[in-house]
Structures are given as structure tokens and as C-alpha cells.
Amino acid sequence: EAVVAEPGRTFLLVKVKVTNLGHKGESRTYTIRTPDPRDFTLYYRDTAYAPVKLPAGTSLGEPYAAATLNRYEIKTGYVVFDVPAALSTAECSVRVNLGTAGSPVWTLGRTL
């Protein structure tokens, strides 16, 4: 299914890759629950954007979805944001709310 942004808007896709590097001890393997797409927020200047919910199989790639991962399992997908077409990724950051584990932030448009 083709998905098209409204005039003056564009879709910003943020690739998310989660890997369970969990500890295995005492004969127990730990699973993790990955964050829900709603836990991600895009910040651009003074505005916060929530992800757009898309069905699977769109022209925008595989949408990210929450999952339970066993040790060393990986989950990838795209979190999609509907943003102004003039947006500069150099001025953007993405935050994910991990509850009691904190809220890490990544700056977009920059490389280390």
C-alpha cells in the first residue's frame, strides 16, 4: 500500500534496532520486552512529534513494533514521523521512554 505525506509534509523514518544482550546466569535466560513505538518521540526545535501508526506492508518499509526477545535476538524496523517538509535532521533528536530504565536520547543528522 502506497503511503503519501500531505503537501508541505514529509515522512521521517528512524531505523530502530534492538538487540537483547541479556545476562545468562544461574541457568536462567532473560527475555526483554522492546519499547513500544509510542515510547519514541521526535524533537525538532520546540516541537515534539509522536510516531505515525502504519499497517504492515506499506511503501515506507517494515514498521517497528514491540516484541519479546530472547538472548541475542534482534528486532529492527522503522518508526515513522509525519513532519514538516522543511525539517532539518541536524536539529532533531529522538527520545525513547524506557520507564525505570531511563530515557536515552539520540541526535539525528550527525555522525561521530
C-alpha positions as CSV (number, residue, x, y, z in Angstrom):
1,E,0.0,0.0,0.0
2,A,1.4,3.4,-1.0
3,V,1.6,6.0,1.8
4,V,2.0,9.6,0.8
5,A,2.5,12.7,3.0
6,E,0.2,15.7,2.8
7,P,1.5,18.7,0.8
8,G,4.2,20.6,2.8
9,R,4.8,17.5,4.9
10,T,7.2,14.5,4.7
11,F,7.8,11.2,6.5
12,L,10.9,10.9,8.5
13,L,11.8,7.2,9.1
14,V,14.1,6.4,12.0
15,K,15.5,2.9,11.9
16,V,15.4,1.1,15.2
17,K,17.5,-1.9,16.0
18,V,17.1,-3.6,19.4
19,T,19.4,-6.5,20.5
20,N,19.0,-8.5,23.7
21,L,22.5,-8.8,25.1
22,G,21.0,-10.2,28.3
23,H,22.9,-11.9,31.0
24,K,22.7,-15.6,31.3
25,G,23.4,-16.8,34.8
26,E,22.1,-19.3,37.3
27,S,20.8,-21.4,34.5
28,R,18.3,-18.7,33.5
29,T,18.0,-16.9,30.2
30,Y,16.5,-13.5,30.4
31,T,14.0,-12.1,27.9
32,I,13.3,-8.5,27.3
33,R,10.3,-6.5,26.0
34,T,11.3,-3.9,23.4
35,P,9.8,-0.4,23.7
36,D,6.5,0.2,22.0
37,P,6.6,2.7,19.1
38,R,4.5,5.1,21.2
39,D,7.5,5.3,23.6
40,F,9.5,7.2,20.9
41,T,9.3,10.9,20.5
42,L,11.0,13.1,17.8
43,Y,12.0,16.6,18.9
44,Y,12.5,19.4,16.3
45,R,13.2,22.8,17.7
46,D,10.4,23.4,20.2
47,T,8.0,20.7,18.9
48,A,7.5,17.1,19.8
49,Y,6.2,14.6,17.3
50,A,4.6,11.2,18.0
51,P,5.1,8.3,15.7
52,V,2.6,7.6,12.9
53,K,0.9,4.2,13.2
54,L,1.1,2.3,9.9
55,P,-0.1,-1.1,8.8
56,A,2.4,-3.7,7.8
57,G,3.3,-3.8,4.1
58,T,3.3,-0.1,3.2
59,S,5.6,1.6,0.8
60,L,7.5,3.0,3.8
61,G,9.2,-0.2,4.7
62,E,8.7,-2.5,7.7
63,P,7.2,-0.6,10.6
64,Y,8.9,-1.1,14.0
65,A,6.7,-3.0,16.6
66,A,7.3,-4.0,20.2
67,A,8.4,-7.7,20.7
68,T,9.7,-10.0,23.3
69,L,13.3,-11.0,22.6
70,N,15.3,-13.9,23.9
71,R,19.1,-13.6,24.5
72,Y,20.9,-12.4,21.3
73,E,17.7,-11.9,19.3
74,I,17.3,-8.7,17.3
75,K,14.3,-6.6,16.3
76,T,14.6,-4.0,13.6
77,G,12.1,-1.7,11.9
78,Y,11.2,1.9,11.2
79,V,9.5,4.4,13.5
80,V,7.7,6.9,11.2
81,F,7.1,10.5,12.0
82,D,4.9,12.9,9.9
83,V,7.0,16.2,10.0
84,P,7.2,19.5,8.0
85,A,9.0,19.1,4.7
86,A,11.5,21.9,5.7
87,L,12.6,20.0,8.7
88,S,16.4,19.7,9.2
89,T,17.6,16.4,10.7
90,A,20.6,18.3,12.1
91,E,18.2,19.9,14.5
92,C,16.4,16.7,15.5
93,S,16.7,14.3,18.4
94,V,14.8,11.1,19.2
95,R,14.0,10.0,22.8
96,V,12.7,6.7,23.9
97,N,11.0,6.3,27.3
98,L,12.2,3.0,28.9
99,G,10.3,3.6,32.1
100,T,12.5,3.0,35.2
101,A,15.5,2.2,32.9
102,G,15.6,5.9,31.8
103,S,15.0,7.8,28.6
104,P,18.0,7.8,26.2
105,V,18.2,10.5,23.5
106,W,19.9,10.3,20.1
107,T,20.8,13.3,17.9
108,L,19.9,12.8,14.3
109,G,21.8,14.1,11.3
110,R,25.2,13.8,12.9
111,T,27.9,11.2,12.8
112,L,30.6,10.5,15.4
